[in-house]
Amino acid sequence: MLLNYLKLTLRLLQRNPFFTLINVTGLSVGFAVFFVLWHHAEYELKSDQFHKDHERIFRVYSDFYFNSGIDWTHYLCGSMHPVFATIAKEQFTAIESTTRIIHQRNLDEVRWEGPQTDTAGWSELETKVILSYVDRQGVKRTFKETKAAYADPNFFDFFSIRLIKGEPRQVLNNPDGVVLSESISKKYFGEDDPVGKTLLRNGTQAVTVTGVFQDPP
């Protein structure tokens, strides 16, 4: 019986070769996309699970409803006004700790001057980040970065990102301190110890390397 069904199927496929090609190609592409997206989705769902107590860490987002003049628009944003961290910590006793990150793409907006202060004392920053220093041979080395970020002093204590050099609770205590990733440290200084070295941000602001963290998995 099964052999008869197989013969019938092959005859039908041979009868309309053009549509057979389309159907088989479409089915093959569908399976290929499914397996690729399945692997990608599985990877994304596990991307932050290396953090200690990852199931107890929550990201706060904004849920907007605003009137464009014609109708109402609903907008979700994966970020929150920085002062919310201070207010939430005061209002909700279940919150044990908060930390904030502002990515380079948002540096043209505003940032906090001190650790978790209110809206007073905010300043605007450039999104451009160019770091430079003079090496042992007296040559000025310059690097343009696109993935810089500001973070609260408790960032390395909050997340399980291992520091190769520096203490988690101290590396970001200095407003002019900068922590480099392991790969960036090697790109700038090779095998030399970068801690204590001074970099110039955009040619004007001096920042001191206070630590090096292991590249996240």
C-alpha positions in Angstrom: 0.0 0.0 0.0 2.7 2.4 0.9 4.6 1.6 -2.3 1.4 2.5 -4.3 1.1 5.8 -2.6 4.8 6.6 -3.3 4.3 5.7 -7.0 1.2 7.9 -7.2 3.1 10.8 -5.6 6.0 10.5 -8.0 3.6 10.5 -11.0 1.8 13.6 -9.8 5.2 15.4 -9.2 6.3 14.4 -12.8 3.0 15.6 -14.3 3.6 19.2 -13.2 7.3 19.7 -12.9 7.1 23.5 -12.7 4.7 23.6 -9.7 6.6 20.7 -8.2 9.8 22.8 -8.3 8.0 25.7 -6.7 6.5 23.6 -3.9 9.7 21.7 -3.1 11.8 24.9 -3.2 9.3 26.7 -0.9 9.2 23.8 1.5 13.0 23.7 1.6 13.3 27.4 2.2 10.7 27.2 5.0 12.5 24.4 6.8 15.8 26.2 6.4 14.4 29.5 7.9 12.7 27.6 10.7 16.0 25.9 11.8 18.0 29.1 11.6 15.4 31.2 13.5 15.0 28.4 16.1 18.7 28.4 16.9 18.7 32.2 17.0 15.7 32.4 19.3 17.1 29.8 21.6 20.4 31.7 21.8 18.6 35.1 22.5 16.5 33.6 25.3 19.7 32.3 27.0 22.0 35.3 26.3 21.8 36.8 29.8 21.6 33.7 31.9 25.2 33.7 32.9 24.4 36.5 35.4 24.0 35.3 39.0 20.4 35.4 40.1 19.4 36.2 36.5 15.8 35.2 37.2 15.5 38.0 39.8 16.9 40.7 37.5 14.2 42.8 35.7 14.5 45.4 33.0 12.1 48.3 33.2 10.5 49.7 30.0 8.3 52.6 29.1 4.7 52.2 27.8 3.5 55.3 26.1 0.1 56.4 24.8 0.1 59.8 23.0 -2.1 61.7 20.7 -0.5 62.6 17.4 -3.3 65.1 16.6 -5.1 62.5 14.4 -5.3 59.5 16.7 -3.8 57.8 19.6 -0.5 55.9 19.2 0.8 53.1 21.5 4.6 53.0 21.9 6.8 50.6 23.9 10.4 51.5 24.6 13.0 49.3 26.4 14.3 52.1 28.6 13.2 54.4 31.4 13.9 57.9 32.6 17.0 57.6 34.8 15.4 59.3 37.8 12.9 56.4 37.9 15.5 54.2 39.5 15.7 56.5 42.6 11.9 56.8 42.9 11.3 53.1 42.5 13.8 52.2 45.1 12.1 54.6 47.6 8.6 53.5 46.8 8.9 49.8 46.4 10.6 48.0 49.3 10.8 44.7 47.3 13.5 46.3 45.1 16.8 45.3 46.6 19.1 47.2 44.2 19.0 49.2 40.9 21.6 50.1 38.4 21.4 52.2 35.2 23.2 52.2 31.9 23.2 54.8 29.1 24.5 53.6 25.8 26.6 55.7 23.4 23.7 56.1 21.0 21.8 58.0 23.7 24.7 60.3 24.9 23.2 63.3 23.0 20.4 63.2 25.5 21.1 63.7 29.2 22.9 61.8 31.9 23.2 61.9 35.7 26.3 63.6 37.2 26.5 61.5 40.4 25.3 58.0 41.4 21.6 57.9 41.2 20.9 61.6 41.8 17.7 63.4 40.9 17.3 65.5 37.7 19.5 68.3 39.0 22.9 68.6 37.5 22.3 66.8 34.3 24.5 67.6 31.3 24.4 66.9 27.6 27.1 64.7 26.0 28.3 64.0 22.5 27.6 60.7 20.9 31.1 60.7 19.4 33.6 58.8 21.4 37.2 59.1 20.3 39.9 57.8 22.8 43.6 58.6 22.4 46.9 58.3 24.2 50.6 58.6 23.5 52.4 55.3 23.5 56.0 54.5 24.7 57.5 55.6 21.4 55.8 59.0 21.6 53.3 58.2 18.9 49.7 59.3 19.4 47.3 56.4 19.0 43.6 57.2 18.3 40.6 54.9 18.4 37.0 55.6 17.5 34.5 53.7 19.6 30.8 52.9 18.9 29.9 50.8 21.9 30.8 53.0 24.9 28.4 53.4 27.8 28.0 55.2 31.1 26.9 53.1 34.2 26.2 53.5 37.9 29.1 52.7 40.3 27.4 49.4 41.3 27.3 48.0 37.8 29.9 45.3 38.3 28.5 44.4 41.6 25.0 44.1 40.2 25.8 42.0 37.1 28.1 38.9 37.0 30.6 40.4 34.6 34.0 39.2 35.8 36.7 41.8 36.4 40.2 40.7 35.4 41.7 43.8 37.0 40.0 46.0 39.6 37.5 45.7 42.4 33.8 45.5 41.4 32.7 48.1 44.0 35.5 50.5 43.3 36.3 50.7 39.5 33.4 53.1 38.7 33.5 55.2 41.9 35.6 57.8 40.1 33.5 59.9 37.7 36.5 60.0 35.3 37.2 56.3 35.6 36.8 54.0 32.6 36.7 50.2 32.5 37.8 48.5 29.3 36.8 45.1 28.0 39.6 42.5 27.7 39.6 42.8 23.9 39.6 46.6 23.9 42.5 46.6 26.4 44.6 44.4 24.1 43.7 46.5 21.1 44.9 49.7 22.9 47.8 48.4 25.1 48.7 44.9 23.9 49.9 42.8 26.9 50.7 45.9 29.0 48.7 46.5 32.2 46.3 49.3 31.3 45.2 50.2 34.9 46.3 53.7 35.8 46.9 54.8 32.2 45.3 58.0 31.0 43.2 58.3 27.9 41.8 61.5 26.3 38.1 61.4 25.4 37.5 63.5 22.2 40.9 65.2 22.8 39.8 67.2 25.9 38.5 65.0 28.8 41.1 62.9 30.6 39.9 59.6 31.9 41.8 57.0 33.8 41.6 53.2 33.3 40.5 51.7 36.6 39.8 48.1 35.5 39.4 45.5 32.8 36.5 43.1 32.5 36.3 39.7 30.7 34.5 39.8 27.4 30.9 38.5 28.1 30.1 35.1 26.7 
